[in-house]
Amino acid sequence: MEITRTVENLSFAADSHGAELHSIKLDGEEYLWQCGSAWKRYAPILFPFICSPNDSKYFAFGRQYFMPSNHGFARDSEFELANQSETAVEFELCSDEKTRAVYPYDFSLRVSYEIKDGGIEVKNTVENLGLTAMYFYLGGHPAFMCDINEGKSYVEYEKDERITQTIDGRELVVLDGERRLLLTRERFKNDVIMKDHPNSRAVTLVKSDGGYVRLEFDDSDCIAVWTALDDEAQFICLEPWTSVPVYADDEYPNLEDKPHAIKLEAKESYTYKYFIKVGRQ
């Protein structure tokens, strides 16, 4: 079930499957990647993991579990419509026998989209419905249309950043006290470019056609930039994450011990937000 909301010249569409954004339009121009053959997603929700643990296996309550899907199961789950208004829509996913087979916690995950302040606020709220603490990772993965084959588009961080990648034990410097990341296909040959504990609280994708996407992520401890290597992948993902991925904690097999997992006590809730603004320069 897809629901559209429009306020003046800005609109979004979101679907109950995965509680996933399907469209962001300003003045009729589409800014969100339209699930093409190079990557068959729009803007998936990453829960309860960001990426996957080693061999997709982990322990909780002393038992081994297998998470079959990368980035967890939320992106492939059917959500219920929880609330809606003239400017917003909220979907909800609750634990059931299927989720407990791969993730042994009772929870509610609410995902909402609201047009406000000239942009779109994305809000994810996790509620622990169980009697013991639960542990999870959470993030967004929106893909924005962008021609990167010309080598003229770029991502600009709000503040200077030092970003590195570790490849075969070697440190590759991506940015060294700089703000601007020039986008080329070659740039992503080593996969995702992520910054743990960034100085910035926002990044802006500046496209070669004059359009831009600004993503503000006050609640995030990690920001990632990614695209596929396929030349048909004319998009850039700006990914706000609560932390580095779960595989960074592989030395700790128990989910309860993973240092980057969010611990949520019984009957408490956790809210994670980010804000998207699109336009033309």
C-alpha positions as CSV (number, residue, x, y, z in Angstrom):
1,M,0.0,0.0,0.0
2,E,1.6,3.2,-1.2
3,I,0.5,6.6,0.4
4,T,1.4,10.0,-1.0
5,R,1.4,13.3,0.8
6,T,1.9,16.7,-0.8
7,V,2.4,20.2,0.8
8,E,2.6,23.0,-1.8
9,N,5.3,21.9,-4.2
10,L,6.9,19.1,-2.1
11,S,5.6,15.5,-2.0
12,F,6.6,12.1,-0.9
13,A,5.3,8.6,-1.4
14,A,5.9,5.8,1.1
15,D,4.9,2.1,1.0
16,S,3.8,-0.2,3.7
17,H,6.1,-2.9,2.4
18,G,9.3,-2.1,4.3
19,A,7.9,1.2,5.4
20,E,10.0,2.5,2.5
21,L,10.1,5.8,0.8
22,H,9.3,5.5,-2.9
23,S,9.4,9.1,-4.0
24,I,10.5,12.6,-3.1
25,K,9.4,15.2,-5.6
26,L,9.9,19.0,-5.6
27,D,8.1,20.9,-8.4
28,G,7.4,17.6,-10.0
29,E,11.0,16.6,-10.2
30,E,11.9,13.2,-8.8
31,Y,14.9,13.1,-6.4
32,L,14.7,9.5,-5.1
33,W,16.2,6.6,-7.0
34,Q,13.4,4.7,-8.7
35,C,14.5,1.1,-7.9
36,G,16.3,0.4,-11.1
37,S,18.0,-2.8,-12.2
38,A,21.4,-1.6,-10.8
39,W,19.9,-1.6,-7.3
40,K,16.4,-2.8,-6.6
41,R,15.7,-0.6,-3.6
42,Y,14.6,3.0,-2.9
43,A,15.4,3.8,0.7
44,P,15.3,0.7,2.9
45,I,15.1,0.7,6.7
46,L,18.1,-1.1,8.4
47,F,16.9,-2.9,11.5
48,P,17.8,-4.8,13.7
49,F,21.2,-4.8,12.0
50,I,23.3,-2.5,9.9
51,C,24.9,-4.9,7.4
52,S,25.5,-8.5,8.7
53,P,27.5,-10.2,11.4
54,N,30.1,-12.8,10.3
55,D,28.4,-15.7,8.5
56,S,25.1,-14.0,9.4
57,K,25.3,-15.6,12.8
58,Y,25.2,-14.2,16.4
59,F,24.2,-15.2,19.9
60,A,21.5,-13.9,22.2
61,F,20.3,-15.3,25.5
62,G,23.0,-18.0,25.0
63,R,21.5,-19.3,21.8
64,Q,22.8,-19.0,18.2
65,Y,20.7,-17.2,15.7
66,F,20.9,-16.8,11.9
67,M,19.9,-13.5,10.3
68,P,19.2,-14.5,6.7
69,S,18.9,-11.0,5.2
70,N,21.6,-8.3,5.0
71,H,20.6,-5.3,7.0
72,G,18.0,-7.3,9.0
73,F,14.4,-8.0,8.1
74,A,12.5,-4.7,8.4
75,R,13.2,-3.7,4.8
76,D,11.4,-6.9,3.6
77,S,8.5,-6.9,6.1
78,E,5.0,-5.7,5.6
79,F,4.1,-2.9,8.0
80,E,0.7,-1.8,9.2
81,L,-0.6,1.7,8.8
82,A,-0.5,3.2,12.3
83,N,-1.3,6.9,11.8
84,Q,-1.8,9.4,9.1
85,S,-2.5,13.1,8.6
86,E,-2.6,15.6,5.8
87,T,1.2,16.0,6.0
88,A,2.4,12.7,7.5
89,V,2.1,8.9,7.5
90,E,3.3,6.4,10.1
91,F,3.8,2.6,9.7
92,E,4.3,0.0,12.4
93,L,6.0,-3.4,12.5
94,C,5.6,-5.6,15.6
95,S,7.5,-8.8,16.5
96,D,5.8,-12.1,15.7
97,E,6.8,-15.8,15.4
98,K,8.6,-15.1,12.2
99,T,10.8,-12.3,13.6
100,R,11.5,-14.1,16.8
101,A,12.9,-17.0,14.9
102,V,15.8,-14.8,13.8
103,Y,15.7,-12.1,16.5
104,P,14.5,-13.1,19.9
105,Y,13.0,-9.8,21.2
106,D,9.5,-8.4,21.4
107,F,9.4,-5.0,19.9
108,S,7.5,-2.4,17.9
109,L,9.2,-0.4,15.1
110,R,7.4,2.7,14.0
111,V,8.5,4.6,10.9
112,S,7.0,7.9,10.0
113,Y,7.5,10.5,7.3
114,E,6.3,14.1,7.6
115,I,6.6,17.2,5.5
116,K,7.7,20.0,7.7
117,D,10.0,23.0,7.5
118,G,10.4,22.7,3.8
119,G,11.6,19.1,3.9
120,I,10.8,15.6,5.0
121,E,11.4,14.4,8.6
122,V,12.1,10.6,8.8
123,K,11.5,9.2,12.3
124,N,12.1,5.7,13.5
125,T,10.9,4.7,17.0
126,V,11.7,1.4,18.6
127,E,9.8,0.2,21.6
128,N,10.9,-2.7,23.8
129,L,7.7,-4.7,24.5
130,G,9.6,-7.4,26.3
131,L,10.6,-8.0,29.9
132,T,14.4,-7.8,29.4
133,A,16.7,-5.4,27.6
134,M,16.9,-5.6,23.8
135,Y,19.8,-4.8,21.5
136,F,19.8,-3.5,18.0
137,Y,21.4,-1.4,15.3
138,L,19.3,1.1,13.2
139,G,19.8,3.2,10.1
140,G,18.6,4.7,6.9
141,H,19.7,3.9,3.3
142,P,18.0,6.4,1.0
143,A,19.3,6.5,-2.6
144,F,19.1,9.8,-4.5
145,M,19.2,10.2,-8.2
146,C,22.6,11.5,-9.4
147,D,24.8,11.2,-12.5
148,I,28.2,10.3,-11.2
149,N,29.7,9.1,-14.5
150,E,30.7,12.7,-15.4
151,G,32.7,13.1,-12.3
152,K,31.2,16.5,-11.5
153,S,28.8,15.7,-8.7
154,Y,30.1,15.7,-5.1
155,V,29.1,15.2,-1.5
156,E,30.0,18.0,0.9
157,Y,30.3,17.4,4.6
158,E,29.2,20.2,6.9
159,K,32.7,20.2,8.6
160,D,36.2,19.0,7.8
161,E,36.5,15.2,8.0
162,R,39.3,12.7,8.0
163,I,37.9,9.5,6.3
164,T,39.9,6.3,5.7
165,Q,39.2,2.8,4.5
166,T,41.2,-0.2,5.5
167,I,42.0,-2.4,2.5
168,D,44.0,-5.6,2.9
169,G,45.4,-4.2,6.1
170,R,46.4,-0.9,4.6
171,E,44.8,2.4,5.4
172,L,43.5,4.3,2.3
173,V,42.9,8.0,3.0
174,V,39.7,9.2,1.3
175,L,39.5,12.7,2.9
176,D,42.2,14.3,5.0
177,G,40.8,17.3,6.8
178,E,38.6,18.2,3.9
179,R,34.9,18.6,3.2
180,R,34.3,17.8,-0.4
181,L,34.1,14.2,-1.7
182,L,34.2,14.2,-5.5
183,L,32.0,11.3,-6.8
184,T,33.3,8.9,-9.4
185,R,32.6,5.3,-10.0
186,E,36.2,4.4,-9.1
187,R,35.7,6.1,-5.7
188,F,33.5,3.1,-4.7
189,K,35.7,0.2,-5.8
190,N,36.3,-0.5,-2.1
191,D,32.6,-0.4,-1.3
192,V,31.0,2.0,1.2
193,I,32.7,5.2,2.4
194,M,31.7,5.7,6.1
195,K,32.7,8.1,8.8
196,D,32.4,7.0,12.5
197,H,31.7,9.9,14.9
198,P,31.7,12.6,12.2
199,N,32.3,16.2,13.0
200,S,29.5,17.0,10.7
201,R,25.8,16.9,11.5
202,A,24.8,17.2,7.8
203,V,26.0,16.3,4.3
204,T,24.9,17.7,1.0
205,L,24.8,15.9,-2.3
206,V,25.5,18.5,-5.0
207,K,24.5,17.1,-8.4
208,S,26.0,18.0,-11.8
209,D,22.6,19.1,-13.0
210,G,22.3,21.8,-10.4
211,G,20.1,19.8,-8.0
212,Y,21.0,19.1,-4.4
213,V,20.0,16.9,-1.4
214,R,20.8,17.9,2.1
215,L,20.6,15.3,4.8
216,E,20.7,16.3,8.4
217,F,21.5,13.6,11.0
218,D,21.7,14.9,14.5
219,D,21.0,11.5,16.0
220,S,23.6,9.5,14.0
221,D,27.1,8.4,15.1
222,C,28.0,7.3,11.6
223,I,27.3,8.6,8.1
224,A,27.9,6.5,5.0
225,V,28.1,7.2,1.3
226,W,27.6,4.5,-1.3
227,T,26.7,3.5,-4.8
228,A,26.9,0.3,-6.9
229,L,29.7,-0.2,-9.4
230,D,27.3,-0.8,-12.3
231,D,27.4,2.2,-14.7
232,E,23.6,2.1,-14.7
233,A,23.6,2.9,-11.0
234,Q,22.9,6.6,-11.3
235,F,22.3,7.2,-7.6
236,I,24.2,8.1,-4.4
237,C,23.1,6.7,-1.1
238,L,23.4,9.1,1.9
239,E,23.1,6.7,4.9
240,P,22.6,7.9,8.5
241,W,23.4,5.1,10.9
242,T,23.2,4.9,14.7
243,S,26.8,3.5,14.6
244,V,29.2,1.5,12.5
245,P,27.9,-1.8,11.2
246,V,27.4,-4.9,13.2
247,Y,30.3,-6.6,11.6
248,A,32.6,-4.1,13.3
249,D,31.7,-5.9,16.5
250,D,32.3,-9.5,15.2
251,E,34.8,-10.2,17.9
252,Y,31.9,-10.2,20.4
253,P,29.6,-13.1,19.4
254,N,26.9,-12.2,21.9
255,L,24.6,-9.4,20.8
256,E,24.4,-8.3,24.4
257,D,28.2,-7.6,24.4
258,K,28.5,-5.8,21.1
259,P,29.7,-2.3,22.0
260,H,27.9,-0.5,19.2
261,A,24.5,-2.1,19.7
262,I,21.9,0.1,21.2
263,K,20.6,-1.2,24.5
264,L,17.0,-0.5,25.2
265,E,15.6,-1.5,28.6
266,A,12.2,-3.2,29.0
267,K,9.2,-1.1,28.2
268,E,11.3,1.9,27.1
269,S,11.5,3.4,23.6
270,Y,14.2,4.9,21.4
271,T,13.6,7.5,18.7
272,Y,16.0,8.1,15.8
273,K,15.4,10.9,13.3
274,Y,16.9,12.5,10.2
275,F,15.8,15.2,7.9
276,I,15.9,15.4,4.0
277,K,15.7,18.7,2.1
278,V,15.9,18.8,-1.7
279,G,16.1,21.7,-4.2
280,R,18.1,23.4,-7.0
281,Q,21.0,25.8,-6.6
